[in-house]
């Protein structure tokens, strides 16, 4: 699915999928996020609703700052500041957040690719 999203130029979706792997593929996630600067693929929406991996959000903030993309940087900062992503949370809270965000992500993908 990651490769399909890359081919479709849906780079933020590909980065979201990188966090689903048993071991998150940060190298690939960071690479596809850098490709995203050439496109508008609802990155702000995905940051706030579908990304739960703080390292991916931290890289997004850094990269958008370096490339001067103020809107995307603000969206990533807002997403990382959400209380449910706090590392001090109980592991069950993080598990629920991951399941909820994963469900929302796949519902959004189904709407985009199957219902349109």
C-alpha positions in Angstrom: 0.0 0.0 0.0 2.9 2.4 0.7 4.3 1.9 -2.8 0.8 2.5 -4.3 0.4 5.7 -2.3 3.8 6.8 -3.6 2.9 6.1 -7.2 -0.4 8.0 -6.7 1.7 10.9 -5.3 -0.2 10.7 -2.0 3.0 11.1 0.1 1.4 11.9 3.4 -0.8 8.8 3.2 2.4 6.8 2.5 4.0 8.3 5.6 0.9 7.4 7.7 1.2 3.8 6.5 4.8 3.6 7.5 3.7 3.8 11.2 1.6 0.6 10.7 4.6 -1.6 10.1 5.8 -3.8 13.0 8.8 -1.6 13.2 8.0 1.9 11.9 10.0 2.6 8.7 11.2 6.1 9.6 13.6 6.4 6.7 10.8 5.8 4.2 8.4 8.0 6.1 10.8 10.9 6.2 11.7 10.4 2.5 8.0 10.5 1.4 7.3 13.5 3.6 10.1 15.4 1.8 8.5 14.5 -1.5 5.2 16.0 -0.2 6.4 19.6 -0.5 5.7 19.5 -4.2 2.1 18.4 -3.7 -1.0 19.2 -1.8 -2.3 15.9 -0.4 -4.2 17.0 2.8 -1.1 16.7 5.0 -2.7 19.0 7.6 -5.7 16.7 7.9 -3.5 13.5 8.1 -1.3 15.1 10.8 -4.1 16.0 13.0 -6.3 12.9 12.5 -4.1 9.9 11.5 -0.5 10.2 12.7 0.2 8.9 16.2 3.9 8.4 15.9 5.6 11.5 17.5 8.9 10.9 15.6 7.1 11.3 12.2 5.4 14.5 13.4 8.7 15.8 14.8 10.3 15.3 11.4 7.4 16.9 9.6 7.7 20.0 11.8 11.5 20.2 11.1 11.2 19.6 7.4 8.3 22.1 6.9 10.2 24.7 8.9 13.3 24.2 6.7 11.3 24.4 3.5 9.3 27.4 4.6 5.9 25.7 4.6 4.3 27.6 7.5 0.8 26.2 7.3 1.9 22.5 7.3 4.4 23.2 10.1 1.7 24.8 12.2 -0.6 21.8 11.5 2.1 19.3 12.6 2.9 21.4 15.8 -0.8 21.4 16.6 -1.1 17.7 16.1 2.0 16.9 18.2 0.6 19.1 21.1 -2.6 17.0 21.4 -2.9 15.4 24.9 -3.6 12.0 23.5 -0.1 11.8 22.0 1.7 12.5 25.3 4.3 9.8 26.0 3.4 9.9 29.7 0.0 8.4 29.0 -1.0 5.0 30.0 -0.1 2.4 27.4 -3.7 1.5 27.0 -4.5 5.1 26.1 -1.8 5.0 23.3 -3.2 1.7 22.1 -6.7 3.2 21.9 -5.4 6.3 20.1 -3.6 4.1 17.6 -6.7 1.9 16.9 -9.0 4.9 16.6 -6.6 6.8 14.3 -6.0 3.7 12.2 -9.7 3.1 11.8 -10.3 6.7 10.8 -7.4 6.5 8.3 -8.7 3.4 6.6 -12.2 4.8 6.5 -10.9 8.0 4.8 -8.9 5.9 2.3 -12.0 3.8 1.5 -14.0 7.0 0.9 -11.3 8.4 -1.3 -10.5 5.3 -3.4 -13.6 3.1 -3.3 -16.5 5.6 -3.1 -15.4 8.3 -5.4 
